[in-house]
């Protein structure tokens, strides 16, 4: 029993010394740095991911808007339907490459008249693209990627004084 009493008194003395150090303010040395690093990691990493994700979606929106405008202009000024299709494909590819986006976009062209290139008619171009979110693995969603769809629509009139070239 004697050894047990000494151990309890020794533990009590160590606890009293620790309590005195805390009361004097000497025991918290270095804790602020650890708390700051922990809070920074917990707050800064999600905020940084949010900024990167929003920037990717914005670049996708800019690319789709640029592609729709360029495709509408290319279709309206083309000499033939084949030239319009080739120009539309090139304009879409360049708009996506300009924003460093992989893959291709879905492009649909609708005309207010048939044939499409009649003077005074309107060409409506719709471009759709799915912007993949960064750092989301495909395996997490059964092979599908987590993406945000963006779409742009551009209407462009065919010049009324243009000769029907198609």
ABEGO torsion letter per residue (X at the ends): XAAAAAAAAAAAAAAAAAAAAAAAGAAABGAAAAAAAAAAAAAAAAAAAAAAAAAAAAAAAAAAAAAAAAAAAAAAABABAAAAAAAAAAAAAAAAAAAGBBEBBBBBBBBABOBAABBGBBBBBBBBBBBBBBGBBAAAAGGBBBBBBBBBBBBBBBBAABBBAX
